[in-house]
Amino acid sequence: MTKQALIQALNEMPENISVDELMEKAVLLEKVEKGITQSDLNNTVSHEDARQRLSKWLR
């Protein structure tokens, strides 16, 4: 994540925010950016594969 992207996100937030809210937003933006990069590189999981992986957790 670039400093500029973080500054833009900060400017879009309310005037009074907690440090926790700021960190949550930064982590979310980083994860979204990572996901987009993975998708661009075709580093994805099919719907069926995801379903099989999650079925182990949802038992």
N, C-alpha and C positions, 0 to 999 in steps of 0.2 A: 504494500500500500504506500502510496506516495504521501509526502507531507501535505501537498496541496489537496489531495482527496480527503485527508483527515480534517484539514482546515475548513473545507467546504461543508463536510458533515457537521462540524462544530457550529458553523454559522447558521445551519438550518435547524439547530436545536433551540429549545426555549432558553430564555435568558438565565433562569435558575435551574441548574441540573446538578445532580450529585456526581461525584467521581465514578461511582459504580455505574451509573447510567452512561456516562461517557465511555467507560471501558467496555461495557456491553455493546455499545454501538460500534466501537472500533473493532471488536472481535467479530461481530456480525459482518461488517464490511469486508474484513480480511477473508472470512470464510466464503462469502459470496464471490469475491475476486478469485480466490483459489478454485472454486467450482467452475467459474467461467473459463479459466485457463485450462482446467482439466478437460472440459467439454470441447474447447477449441482444439485440443490435442487428441481428441477422440479417446480419451482415457475415462470411459464411462462404463456403467454397468447396465445391462439390459433389465427391463421391467421384470422378466421372469427370474433372472438371477437375483435381483434384489428381493423378490418375493420369497425365494428359497432361503436366502440368508436370513431374512427377518423371521421366517417361520420358526427357526431354531430359538429365537428370543421370545416369541409370542406364545409359546406352549404353556 
